[in-house]
Every structure is written in C-alpha cells, then in structure tokens.
C-alpha cells in the first residue's frame, strides 16, 4: 500500500474537506475576522489534519502490508484468516471478521464433502468385496471343470473390480498403507503365480534378476502396482518380460521391461495421466487409462518415483525408484 494509492482513495474526502474550508473562509470574512486569525486557524487545521491522515495511513499500511506478505508467502492460502491479526481500525476489523466467517463456512463445507466422500468410498469398498465373492466362485468353478472359455473374461472382470477398489482407497491412502521392509522377490512371485495361466497360455517368457533385496514400501500397494505392469505387458502382446533390481547406497531401482508393441513417442509424456488411453488403447485393446495413473499416484504417496521409457515396436520399460530409510537401517 503506497501513500499515493492512499491519497487517491481519500480524494473524495479531501474535496469535501476543502469545500468546507472555503465555506468557512467565506463566513469568517463576512464576520470581519482578522486575516491573522484565519491563517492561524487554517494552519492548525492543516497540521492536525495532516498528522491525523499520516497516523491513519501508517496504521493501515502496516496491516495491509502484513496481510499481502502473508498471502504471498502462504502455501495454503485458505489459512490467511488464521494468520491475520485483528487491527485497531474499523474497516480492518470488518475485513478480518468477513475472512473468518468465510473460512468457517468453507471448513464446514469441506467437512461435509469429506463425510460424503468417506461414505461413498466405504460403500464402494463394500460393493467391491461383495462382487468379488461371486467372481471368485465362478473362477473356481471354471478351474474345477477344466473350462477356460470364460476364465479370461472373469480375470478381466476381477482386474477391473480390483482397480475400482484400489482407486477408491488411493484417494485416502495414508490410512490404508503400512511402510515396512518388503521382499521384492516375494511380492513378484505372488504376482507371477496370480498371472501364471495367462503367461503360459500366451507363451510369455518371464525372468527375474537381483530381486533378493528388500525395499521400504507397502507390500499390498506394491503387489497391485506390479500386477498392473504385468497386466499391461500381457495385454500389449509381449512375449518376454524381464524384471530386475539394482541396489545403490541411497536407493533401489526396480526395472520392469517387456518387448511388446511399445508406446508411441508422442504418447509417452502422458501415460501417467488420468484416463489417458493413447494410440495403443484405441487400436489394440479397450483401455480405461486408469492403471498407470493409479500406479503413479500410489508411488507419489509412498515416496517413490516412477518413470517410463519405450520405443514403439521394440520395448517398454517402467522404472520404480525406492528411497532407502537410513533411520531404519540404523535401527536394524
């Protein structure tokens, strides 16, 4: 807040004040008051008015400068009302009251939204668990009958249902995961066994190297992410999948590579975006575009990073980087 801006804002008041002084001068002249008295009165009024205006300006300037500084430096702008001190002038107090009432209304609205969102998430989780039971029963019936006619479609249904469950949970994943030391080999073995039928049916070669290491993550989320990557490899016509890990002092890097149809260069920057299907999703198989988006979101929440590299027609490689917890190492 500059002094020039303040003067412009007060211009109307100054014009009224000046008009009153002119009228007063006319009346004093009409009553034959001496020029010296008039000058003394005007000097006193000028000094008093100037001091009053300067005092008011600096009070308001201090408040508004702090307010703007706080707004510019706050990451969460909605906390402005909580960070603002109530000033000692009326319009400042009125502004603070408006900010706090607005903040209160927003907090109540967010609380209601979160409650509704939680109820919907709980309903989705309950629905998913209920639906998975008959799907699992159908898969068992197909297995016992030796029938493979419907097995693949049931597997796809089960995968889509699982996507819904993990997506719903991922919106509030902090309450659903436990970070601990997890064996890469054990989790990968579980995923390989789960997808064994499709791997054998499509004659896909699967190899793993350097997985005799542990990373700090959540085993359930990691299994889901690796399942998504393997499902994509199977879906996009890979005949060889290679998984290997590289262990460094500060991180462990997991590589998931296949020699499927690859990803077009133009699509590569967008594959982790929500609902992005790309050329492969449109031409080769129906895709929701949610799998890699959820993988990216979970990696971010777990503190991992994920990257993709691909050459169309040659290979696709997804890399997950796990940071190492030094405090955990010391405690071990």
C-alpha positions as CSV (number, residue, x, y, z in Angstrom):
1,X,0.0,0.0,0.0
2,X,1.6,3.2,-1.2
3,X,1.0,6.8,0.0
4,X,-0.2,7.8,-3.5
5,X,-2.8,5.0,-3.5
6,X,-4.0,6.1,-0.1
7,X,-4.3,9.7,-1.3
8,X,-6.3,8.6,-4.3
9,X,-8.6,6.6,-2.2
10,X,-9.2,9.6,0.1
11,X,-9.6,12.1,-2.7
12,X,-13.3,12.5,-2.3
13,X,-13.0,13.1,1.4
14,X,-10.3,15.8,0.8
15,X,-12.6,17.5,-1.8
16,X,-15.4,17.7,0.8
17,X,-13.0,18.9,3.5
18,X,-11.6,21.6,1.1
19,X,-15.1,22.7,0.2
20,X,-15.9,23.1,3.9
21,X,-12.8,25.2,4.4
22,X,-13.7,27.5,1.6
23,X,-17.2,27.9,3.0
24,X,-15.7,28.6,6.5
25,X,-13.4,31.2,4.9
26,X,-16.4,33.0,3.3
27,X,-18.3,33.1,6.6
28,X,-15.2,34.3,8.6
29,X,-14.6,37.0,6.1
30,X,-18.3,38.0,6.3
31,X,-17.9,38.4,10.0
32,X,-14.8,40.5,9.6
33,X,-12.5,38.1,11.4
34,X,-8.9,39.2,11.0
35,X,-6.7,37.7,8.4
36,X,-4.1,36.6,11.1
37,X,-6.8,34.7,13.0
38,X,-8.0,33.0,9.8
39,X,-4.4,32.0,8.9
40,X,-3.7,30.6,12.4
41,X,-7.0,28.6,12.3
42,X,-6.1,27.2,8.9
43,X,-2.6,26.3,9.9
44,X,-3.8,24.5,13.0
45,X,-6.4,22.6,10.9
46,X,-3.8,21.7,8.3
47,X,-1.3,20.4,10.8
48,X,-3.9,18.5,12.7
49,X,-5.5,17.0,9.6
50,X,-2.1,16.1,8.2
51,X,-1.0,14.4,11.4
52,X,-4.3,12.5,11.6
53,X,-4.0,11.4,8.0
54,X,-0.4,10.2,8.3
55,X,-1.2,8.3,11.5
56,X,-4.2,6.6,9.8
57,X,-2.1,5.8,6.7
58,X,0.7,4.2,8.6
59,X,-1.7,2.1,10.7
60,X,-3.5,0.8,7.6
61,X,-0.3,0.4,5.7
62,X,1.2,-1.8,8.4
63,X,-1.9,-4.0,8.5
64,X,-2.3,-4.4,4.7
65,X,1.4,-4.9,4.0
66,X,1.4,-7.7,6.5
67,X,-1.7,-9.1,5.0
68,X,-0.3,-9.1,1.5
69,X,3.0,-10.5,2.6
70,X,1.3,-13.3,4.5
71,X,-0.9,-14.1,1.4
72,X,2.1,-14.1,-0.9
73,X,4.1,-16.5,1.3
74,X,1.4,-18.9,2.4
75,X,1.4,-22.2,0.5
76,X,-2.2,-22.8,1.7
77,X,-3.9,-19.5,1.0
78,X,-7.1,-20.6,2.9
79,X,-5.2,-20.2,6.2
80,X,-4.9,-16.4,5.7
81,X,-7.7,-15.7,8.1
82,X,-6.0,-17.7,10.9
83,X,-2.7,-16.0,10.3
84,X,-4.1,-12.4,10.3
85,X,-4.0,-10.3,13.4
86,X,-7.1,-8.1,14.1
87,X,-6.2,-4.4,13.6
88,X,-7.4,-1.5,15.7
89,X,-9.3,0.3,13.0
90,X,-12.9,-0.4,12.0
91,X,-12.6,-1.4,8.3
92,X,-9.7,-3.7,9.1
93,X,-11.7,-5.4,11.9
94,X,-14.6,-5.8,9.5
95,X,-12.3,-7.4,6.9
96,X,-10.9,-9.9,9.4
97,X,-14.4,-10.8,10.5
98,X,-15.5,-11.4,6.9
99,X,-12.4,-13.5,6.3
100,X,-13.0,-15.6,9.4
101,X,-16.7,-16.1,8.6
102,X,-15.8,-17.1,5.1
103,X,-13.1,-19.5,6.3
104,X,-15.6,-21.1,8.8
105,X,-18.2,-21.6,6.1
106,X,-15.5,-23.2,3.8
107,X,-14.3,-25.5,6.6
108,X,-17.9,-26.7,7.2
109,X,-18.4,-27.3,3.5
110,X,-15.2,-29.3,3.2
111,X,-16.1,-31.3,6.3
112,X,-19.5,-32.2,4.8
113,X,-17.8,-33.1,1.5
114,X,-15.3,-35.3,3.2
115,X,-18.0,-37.1,5.1
116,X,-20.0,-37.7,2.0
117,X,-16.8,-38.8,0.2
118,X,-15.9,-41.2,3.0
119,X,-19.4,-42.7,3.0
120,X,-19.2,-43.2,-0.8
121,X,-15.7,-44.8,-0.5
122,X,-16.9,-47.2,2.2
123,X,-19.9,-48.1,0.0
124,X,-17.6,-48.8,-3.0
125,X,-15.3,-51.0,-0.9
126,X,-18.2,-52.9,0.5
127,X,-19.7,-53.3,-3.0
128,X,-16.3,-54.5,-4.4
129,X,-15.9,-57.1,-1.7
130,X,-19.5,-58.4,-2.3
131,X,-18.9,-58.6,-6.1
132,X,-15.5,-60.3,-5.8
133,X,-17.1,-63.2,-4.0
134,X,-19.3,-64.5,-6.9
135,X,-16.5,-63.7,-9.4
136,X,-14.1,-65.9,-7.3
137,X,-16.7,-68.6,-7.1
138,X,-17.1,-68.6,-10.9
139,X,-13.3,-68.7,-11.4
140,X,-13.1,-71.7,-9.0
141,X,-16.0,-73.4,-10.9
142,X,-14.2,-72.9,-14.3
143,X,-11.0,-74.2,-12.8
144,X,-12.6,-77.3,-11.4
145,X,-14.5,-78.0,-14.6
146,X,-11.3,-77.5,-16.6
147,X,-13.0,-74.9,-18.7
148,X,-11.0,-72.0,-20.0
149,X,-13.8,-70.5,-22.1
150,X,-14.8,-67.9,-19.6
151,X,-11.7,-67.7,-17.4
152,X,-10.0,-64.9,-19.3
153,X,-13.2,-62.7,-19.2
154,X,-13.6,-63.4,-15.5
155,X,-10.0,-62.5,-14.9
156,X,-10.6,-59.2,-16.7
157,X,-13.7,-58.5,-14.6
158,X,-11.7,-59.3,-11.5
159,X,-8.9,-56.9,-12.5
160,X,-11.4,-54.1,-13.2
161,X,-13.1,-54.6,-9.9
162,X,-9.7,-54.5,-8.2
163,X,-8.9,-51.3,-10.0
164,X,-12.0,-49.7,-8.6
165,X,-11.1,-50.8,-5.1
166,X,-7.6,-49.5,-5.2
167,X,-8.6,-46.3,-6.8
168,X,-11.1,-45.7,-4.1
169,X,-8.6,-46.5,-1.4
170,X,-5.8,-44.4,-3.0
171,X,-7.8,-41.2,-2.5
172,X,-7.1,-41.6,1.2
173,X,-4.2,-44.0,1.0
174,X,-2.4,-42.6,4.1
175,X,-4.8,-44.6,6.3
176,X,-4.5,-47.7,4.3
177,X,-0.8,-48.5,4.0
178,X,2.0,-49.5,6.3
179,X,5.6,-48.8,5.3
180,X,7.9,-51.6,6.2
181,X,10.7,-53.7,4.8
182,X,9.3,-55.8,1.9
183,X,11.0,-58.5,-0.1
184,X,10.8,-57.8,-3.9
185,X,11.2,-61.4,-4.7
186,X,8.3,-62.5,-2.5
187,X,5.9,-59.9,-4.0
188,X,7.0,-60.6,-7.5
189,X,6.5,-64.3,-7.0
190,X,2.9,-63.7,-5.8
191,X,2.2,-61.7,-9.0
192,X,3.7,-64.3,-11.2
193,X,1.7,-67.0,-9.7
194,X,-1.5,-64.9,-10.0
195,X,-0.9,-64.4,-13.7
196,X,0.5,-67.9,-14.4
197,X,-2.4,-69.1,-16.5
198,X,-2.2,-66.1,-18.9
199,X,1.6,-66.2,-19.1
200,X,1.5,-69.9,-20.1
201,X,-1.4,-69.5,-22.4
202,X,0.3,-66.7,-24.3
203,X,3.7,-68.4,-24.1
204,X,5.3,-65.4,-22.4
205,X,8.8,-65.8,-21.1
206,X,9.3,-64.4,-17.6
207,X,12.7,-63.8,-16.0
208,X,13.8,-62.1,-12.8
209,X,17.2,-61.0,-11.6
210,X,18.5,-59.2,-8.5
211,X,15.3,-59.4,-6.6
212,X,16.9,-60.8,-3.4
213,X,16.7,-57.4,-1.8
214,X,14.2,-55.5,0.4
215,X,12.7,-52.1,0.0
216,X,10.7,-49.8,2.3
217,X,7.2,-49.8,1.0
218,X,3.7,-51.3,1.5
219,X,3.5,-54.9,0.2
220,X,-0.1,-54.6,-0.8
221,X,0.3,-51.5,-2.8
222,X,3.5,-52.8,-4.4
223,X,1.7,-56.0,-5.4
224,X,-1.1,-54.0,-7.0
225,X,1.4,-51.8,-8.9
226,X,3.4,-54.8,-10.2
227,X,0.2,-56.5,-11.1
228,X,-0.8,-53.5,-13.2
229,X,2.6,-53.5,-15.0
230,X,2.4,-57.3,-15.7
231,X,-1.2,-57.0,-16.9
232,X,-0.2,-54.3,-19.4
233,X,2.7,-56.4,-20.7
234,X,0.3,-59.3,-21.3
235,X,-2.3,-57.0,-22.8
236,X,0.1,-55.4,-25.2
237,X,1.5,-58.5,-26.8
238,X,4.8,-59.0,-25.0
239,X,6.4,-62.5,-25.4
240,X,9.2,-61.7,-23.0
241,X,9.1,-59.9,-19.6
242,X,12.2,-59.2,-17.7
243,X,12.2,-57.8,-14.1
244,X,15.4,-56.8,-12.4
245,X,16.6,-54.6,-9.5
246,X,19.7,-52.5,-9.0
247,X,20.8,-51.7,-5.4
248,X,22.6,-48.5,-4.6
249,X,23.6,-46.8,-1.4
250,X,20.7,-44.4,-1.3
251,X,18.1,-46.2,-3.4
252,X,16.9,-49.4,-5.0
253,X,15.8,-49.2,-8.7
254,X,13.3,-51.8,-10.0
255,X,13.0,-52.2,-13.7
256,X,10.0,-53.9,-15.4
257,X,10.7,-54.4,-19.1
258,X,8.8,-56.2,-21.9
259,X,9.3,-56.5,-25.6
260,X,5.6,-55.8,-26.6
261,X,4.3,-53.3,-29.0
262,X,5.8,-50.3,-27.1
263,X,4.4,-46.8,-26.7
264,X,4.4,-44.2,-29.4
265,X,6.8,-41.3,-28.6
266,X,4.0,-38.8,-28.8
267,X,2.1,-40.7,-26.1
268,X,5.0,-41.3,-23.7
269,X,4.7,-38.0,-21.7
270,X,1.0,-38.6,-21.0
271,X,0.8,-42.3,-20.0
272,X,0.6,-41.5,-16.3
273,X,-2.3,-39.0,-16.7
274,X,-5.8,-39.9,-15.6
275,X,-7.9,-41.7,-18.3
276,X,-5.2,-41.4,-21.0
277,X,-5.5,-44.3,-23.3
278,X,-3.3,-43.2,-26.2
279,X,-2.9,-44.9,-29.6
280,X,-2.4,-48.4,-28.1
281,X,-5.6,-48.2,-26.1
282,X,-7.7,-47.2,-29.1
283,X,-6.2,-49.6,-31.7
284,X,-5.2,-52.8,-29.8
285,X,-7.5,-53.2,-26.9
286,X,-10.0,-51.4,-24.8
287,X,-8.4,-49.5,-22.0
288,X,-9.6,-47.3,-19.2
289,X,-6.4,-45.3,-18.9
290,X,-6.5,-45.6,-15.1
291,X,-3.9,-48.3,-14.4
292,X,-0.7,-46.3,-14.8
293,X,-2.4,-43.3,-13.3
294,X,-3.1,-45.2,-10.1
295,X,0.5,-46.6,-10.1
296,X,1.8,-43.0,-10.4
297,X,-0.4,-41.7,-7.6
298,X,0.5,-44.6,-5.3
299,X,4.2,-44.1,-5.9
300,X,3.9,-40.5,-5.1
301,X,2.0,-41.2,-1.9
302,X,4.6,-43.8,-0.9
303,X,7.5,-41.5,-1.6
304,X,8.7,-43.5,-4.6
305,X,9.2,-42.2,-8.2
306,X,8.1,-43.9,-11.4
307,X,9.3,-43.3,-14.9
308,X,8.7,-44.8,-18.3
309,X,10.8,-45.4,-21.4
310,X,9.7,-47.0,-24.6
311,X,10.5,-47.5,-28.3
312,X,7.5,-48.3,-30.4
313,X,7.7,-51.9,-31.7
314,X,10.7,-52.8,-29.5
315,X,10.2,-52.5,-25.8
316,X,8.6,-50.7,-22.8
317,X,10.4,-50.3,-19.5
318,X,8.8,-48.9,-16.3
319,X,11.2,-48.0,-13.6
320,X,10.3,-47.6,-9.9
321,X,12.8,-46.0,-7.6
322,X,12.6,-46.8,-3.8
323,X,14.5,-44.5,-1.5
324,X,16.4,-46.0,1.4
325,X,15.4,-45.1,5.0
326,X,18.7,-44.5,6.8
327,X,17.0,-44.4,10.2
328,X,15.5,-47.9,9.5
329,X,19.0,-49.2,8.6
330,X,20.4,-47.9,11.8
331,X,17.7,-49.4,13.9
332,X,18.1,-52.7,12.1
